[in-house]
């Protein structure tokens, strides 16, 4: 193993461990926080930052153009779907159902 490969492995491992730390602290926050809003905030922050660090570690460890493209697409989809899903869950916890397009037109 060359020095450059060792540095690449170390950086990738540190990024992966950072993502793991963020995920674990998010799970602990979900159990420790008192109400649903703060729990959802903890989960949303853990998702976005943890996924970014984990995917950055994977990109450093397994460097290829095809893999980077796939990781980027997955990261983008997770970042778009995560906040949308947490927003819908927050509305359901508050007792509000999502409005349908027909209901909006009638008003």
C-alpha positions as CSV (number, residue, x, y, z in Angstrom):
1,X,0.0,0.0,0.0
2,X,1.4,3.4,-0.9
3,X,1.2,6.5,1.2
4,X,-1.5,8.0,-1.1
5,X,-3.7,5.0,-0.7
6,X,-3.2,5.1,3.1
7,X,-4.2,8.7,3.2
8,X,-7.3,8.0,1.0
9,X,-8.3,5.2,3.3
10,X,-7.9,7.3,6.4
11,X,-9.9,10.2,5.0
12,X,-12.6,7.9,3.8
13,X,-12.8,6.1,7.2
14,X,-12.9,9.4,9.1
15,X,-15.8,10.6,6.9
16,X,-17.7,7.3,7.3
17,X,-17.1,7.4,11.1
18,X,-18.4,11.0,11.1
19,X,-21.5,10.0,9.3
20,X,-22.0,7.1,11.8
21,X,-21.6,9.5,14.7
22,X,-24.2,11.9,13.3
23,X,-26.6,9.0,12.8
24,X,-26.1,7.7,16.3
25,X,-26.5,11.1,17.9
26,X,-29.7,11.6,15.8
27,X,-31.1,8.3,17.2
28,X,-30.2,9.3,20.7
29,X,-31.9,12.6,20.2
30,X,-35.0,10.9,19.0
31,X,-35.3,9.0,22.3
32,X,-34.3,11.9,24.5
33,X,-36.2,14.9,23.2
34,X,-39.6,15.6,24.7
35,X,-42.0,16.3,21.8
36,X,-42.6,15.3,18.2
37,X,-41.3,18.5,16.7
38,X,-37.9,18.3,18.3
39,X,-37.6,14.6,17.5
40,X,-38.4,15.3,13.8
41,X,-35.8,18.1,13.8
42,X,-33.2,15.7,15.2
43,X,-34.0,13.1,12.6
44,X,-34.0,15.5,9.7
45,X,-30.6,16.9,10.7
46,X,-29.2,13.5,11.2
47,X,-30.4,12.4,7.8
48,X,-29.0,15.2,5.8
49,X,-25.6,15.6,7.4
50,X,-25.1,11.9,8.1
51,X,-26.0,10.9,4.5
52,X,-23.6,13.6,3.2
53,X,-20.7,12.4,5.3
54,X,-21.3,8.7,4.6
55,X,-21.6,9.3,0.9
56,X,-18.5,11.5,0.9
57,X,-16.6,8.7,2.6
58,X,-17.8,6.2,0.0
59,X,-16.8,8.5,-2.8
60,X,-13.3,8.8,-1.4
61,X,-13.0,5.1,-0.8
62,X,-14.4,3.8,-4.1
63,X,-13.4,6.5,-6.6
64,X,-14.9,6.0,-10.1
65,X,-17.0,8.3,-12.3
66,X,-19.9,5.9,-12.5
67,X,-20.1,5.4,-8.8
68,X,-19.8,9.2,-8.1
69,X,-22.7,9.8,-10.5
70,X,-24.9,7.1,-8.8
71,X,-24.0,8.4,-5.3
72,X,-24.8,12.0,-6.3
73,X,-28.2,11.0,-7.7
74,X,-29.0,9.0,-4.5
75,X,-27.9,11.9,-2.3
76,X,-30.0,14.3,-4.3
77,X,-33.1,12.1,-4.1
78,X,-32.6,11.6,-0.3
79,X,-32.2,15.3,0.2
80,X,-35.5,16.0,-1.7
81,X,-37.5,13.2,-0.2
82,X,-36.4,13.6,3.4
83,X,-37.8,17.0,4.1
84,X,-41.0,16.4,2.1
85,X,-41.7,13.2,4.1
86,X,-41.0,14.8,7.4
87,X,-43.3,17.7,6.5
88,X,-46.1,15.3,5.7
89,X,-45.5,13.4,9.0
90,X,-45.6,16.7,10.9
91,X,-48.9,17.6,9.4
92,X,-50.3,14.1,10.2
93,X,-49.1,14.4,13.8
94,X,-50.8,17.8,14.1
95,X,-54.0,16.3,12.9
96,X,-54.1,17.9,9.5
97,X,-54.6,15.9,6.3
98,X,-52.9,16.9,3.1
99,X,-55.3,18.9,0.9
100,X,-56.1,17.5,-2.5
101,X,-56.2,19.5,-5.6
102,X,-60.0,19.3,-6.0
103,X,-60.5,20.7,-2.4
104,X,-58.2,23.7,-3.2
105,X,-60.2,24.6,-6.3
106,X,-63.5,24.5,-4.5
107,X,-62.3,27.1,-2.0
